[in-house]
Amino acid sequence: MILSGTLIRMGMTDSLIRPVRPLFGRIYRLSAPGIYVILMGFLCGFPMGAHTASDFRDRQEISSEEGQYLLAFCNNLGPVYFLGFVLPLLHRKLVLPYVFGMYGIPLLYGISLRYSVYRNRIPEKTDQAFGRDNAAKLLEPTGPAPLPAMSLTDALDDAITAAGRSILQLGGYMIFF
């Protein structure tokens, strides 16, 4: 959470999404921060999907509509927990159906939402934009300009504070409910 928050605040997430950006950009028609949210949500598990979307929204790098869209399918169990703890408890030899059920279905749900509920909310011009250098301009948030990148020390301090607050808040909800 701290590392991801620091990268977001320093504006350094583009290099991490470069390998999947052409594919995910075409399928989901998302901005670069939106693709990063998908990666963190699926690779780190919850609450990273929601926390990363919230970080980008707070920094005004994604629109509220894009944030809502991402929250619908980017909060899943982390692969380390699922593959290392849950699947061994099931004592199944076939792992692929369970992995597809856990990760493939949410990805398909995201595609389904993209072409139904969010069809008119995401510009159609994005189809031709991928494969060129102007893919970063997709689905730009309406409203104020994104916050500028922070220095390492400021970004790290802010990320540690935000991560600590999130963990305390999550723990409080778990105790309350």
C-alpha positions as CSV (number, residue, x, y, z in Angstrom):
1,M,0.0,0.0,0.0
2,I,2.8,2.4,0.9
3,L,4.9,1.5,-2.3
4,S,1.9,1.9,-4.5
5,G,0.8,5.2,-2.9
6,T,4.4,6.5,-3.3
7,L,4.4,5.6,-7.0
8,I,1.1,7.2,-7.5
9,R,2.0,10.4,-5.7
10,M,5.3,10.7,-7.7
11,G,3.5,10.0,-11.0
12,M,5.6,6.9,-11.7
13,T,2.9,4.3,-12.5
14,D,3.1,4.5,-16.3
15,S,6.2,2.3,-16.6
16,L,4.5,-0.5,-14.6
17,I,1.5,-0.7,-16.9
18,R,3.4,-0.5,-20.2
19,P,3.3,-4.2,-20.9
20,V,-0.5,-4.5,-20.5
21,R,-1.6,-1.1,-21.6
22,P,-2.2,-1.9,-25.3
23,L,-4.4,-4.9,-24.4
24,F,-6.2,-3.5,-21.4
25,G,-6.6,-0.1,-23.0
26,R,-8.4,-1.5,-26.0
27,I,-10.6,-3.9,-24.0
28,Y,-11.5,-1.6,-21.1
29,R,-10.9,1.8,-22.7
30,L,-9.4,3.2,-19.6
31,S,-6.8,5.9,-18.8
32,A,-3.4,4.9,-17.6
33,P,-4.3,5.3,-14.0
34,G,-7.4,3.1,-14.6
35,I,-5.2,0.3,-15.9
36,Y,-2.9,0.6,-12.9
37,V,-6.0,0.2,-10.6
38,I,-6.9,-3.1,-12.4
39,L,-3.4,-4.4,-12.0
40,M,-3.2,-3.5,-8.3
41,G,-6.7,-4.8,-7.6
42,F,-6.0,-8.2,-9.2
43,L,-2.3,-8.6,-8.1
44,C,-2.6,-7.3,-4.5
45,G,-6.1,-8.1,-3.6
46,F,-8.5,-6.0,-1.6
47,P,-8.5,-3.3,-0.3
48,M,-5.8,-2.3,-2.8
49,G,-8.2,-2.0,-5.8
50,A,-10.4,0.4,-3.9
51,H,-7.6,2.2,-2.2
52,T,-5.7,2.8,-5.5
53,A,-8.9,4.0,-7.2
54,S,-9.5,6.4,-4.3
55,D,-5.9,7.6,-4.5
56,F,-6.2,8.4,-8.2
57,R,-9.6,10.0,-7.7
58,D,-8.3,12.2,-4.8
59,R,-5.5,13.3,-7.1
60,Q,-8.1,14.0,-9.8
61,E,-6.3,11.7,-12.2
62,I,-9.5,9.6,-12.9
63,S,-13.1,10.8,-13.2
64,S,-15.7,9.7,-10.7
65,E,-17.4,7.6,-13.4
66,E,-14.1,5.8,-14.2
67,G,-13.7,5.2,-10.4
68,Q,-17.2,3.8,-10.1
69,Y,-16.6,1.5,-13.0
70,L,-13.3,0.2,-11.6
71,L,-14.7,-0.3,-8.1
72,A,-17.3,-2.7,-9.6
73,F,-14.7,-5.4,-10.5
74,C,-11.3,-4.5,-9.1
75,N,-11.7,-5.7,-5.5
76,N,-10.8,-9.4,-5.3
77,L,-8.9,-11.8,-3.1
78,G,-5.2,-11.5,-3.7
79,P,-3.6,-14.3,-5.7
80,V,-1.1,-15.2,-2.9
81,Y,-3.9,-15.7,-0.4
82,F,-6.2,-17.5,-2.8
83,L,-3.6,-19.8,-4.3
84,G,-1.6,-20.3,-1.2
85,F,-4.4,-20.7,1.4
86,V,-7.9,-21.1,0.0
87,L,-7.2,-23.6,-2.8
88,P,-5.1,-26.0,-0.7
89,L,-8.0,-26.1,1.7
90,L,-10.3,-27.3,-1.1
91,H,-8.0,-30.3,-1.9
92,R,-8.8,-30.0,-5.6
93,K,-6.5,-31.2,-8.4
94,L,-8.0,-29.0,-11.0
95,V,-7.0,-25.4,-10.1
96,L,-7.8,-23.6,-13.3
97,P,-11.6,-23.5,-12.9
98,Y,-11.2,-22.0,-9.5
99,V,-8.7,-19.4,-10.7
100,F,-11.0,-18.5,-13.6
101,G,-13.9,-18.2,-11.2
102,M,-12.0,-15.9,-8.9
103,Y,-10.3,-13.7,-11.5
104,G,-11.7,-14.4,-15.0
105,I,-15.3,-13.7,-14.0
106,P,-14.6,-10.3,-12.6
107,L,-12.5,-9.4,-15.7
108,L,-15.4,-10.5,-17.9
109,Y,-17.8,-8.5,-15.7
110,G,-15.6,-5.5,-16.3
111,I,-15.8,-6.0,-20.0
112,S,-19.6,-6.5,-19.8
113,L,-20.0,-3.3,-17.8
114,R,-17.8,-1.4,-20.3
115,Y,-20.1,-2.3,-23.2
116,S,-23.4,-1.9,-21.3
117,V,-23.7,0.5,-18.4
118,Y,-20.6,2.6,-19.3
119,R,-20.9,2.4,-23.1
120,N,-21.9,6.0,-23.6
121,R,-19.8,7.3,-20.7
122,I,-16.5,6.3,-22.3
123,P,-15.7,8.1,-25.6
124,E,-15.7,6.0,-28.7
125,K,-12.6,7.8,-30.1
126,T,-10.5,5.6,-27.8
127,D,-10.8,2.7,-30.2
128,Q,-8.3,4.3,-32.6
129,A,-6.2,5.9,-30.0
130,F,-4.4,2.8,-28.8
131,G,-1.2,1.8,-30.5
132,R,-0.3,5.5,-30.7
133,D,1.3,7.8,-28.3
134,N,-1.9,9.7,-27.5
135,A,-3.4,6.9,-25.3
136,A,-2.7,8.8,-22.1
137,K,-5.3,11.4,-23.1
138,L,-8.2,8.9,-22.8
139,L,-11.0,9.5,-20.4
140,E,-9.5,12.6,-18.9
141,P,-11.3,13.7,-15.8
142,T,-13.6,16.6,-16.0
143,G,-12.9,19.3,-13.4
144,P,-9.7,20.5,-11.9
145,A,-6.3,19.5,-13.3
146,P,-4.5,16.6,-11.6
147,L,-2.3,17.4,-8.7
148,P,1.4,17.7,-9.6
149,A,3.9,14.9,-8.8
150,M,5.5,15.0,-5.3
151,S,9.1,14.6,-4.3
152,L,10.1,11.3,-2.9
153,T,10.1,12.4,0.8
154,D,6.7,14.1,0.5
155,A,5.2,11.2,-1.4
156,L,6.5,8.6,1.0
157,D,5.3,10.6,4.0
158,D,1.9,11.1,2.5
159,A,1.6,7.4,1.4
160,I,2.6,6.2,4.9
161,T,0.0,8.4,6.5
162,A,-2.7,7.3,4.1
163,A,-1.9,3.6,4.4
164,G,-1.9,3.8,8.2
165,R,-5.2,5.6,8.2
166,S,-6.7,3.0,5.8
167,I,-5.5,0.1,7.9
168,L,-6.9,1.6,11.1
169,Q,-10.2,2.4,9.4
170,L,-10.5,-1.1,8.0
171,G,-9.6,-2.7,11.3
172,G,-12.2,-0.4,13.0
173,Y,-14.9,-1.6,10.6
174,M,-14.0,-5.2,11.2
175,I,-14.2,-4.8,15.0
176,F,-17.5,-2.9,14.7
177,F,-19.2,-5.4,12.5
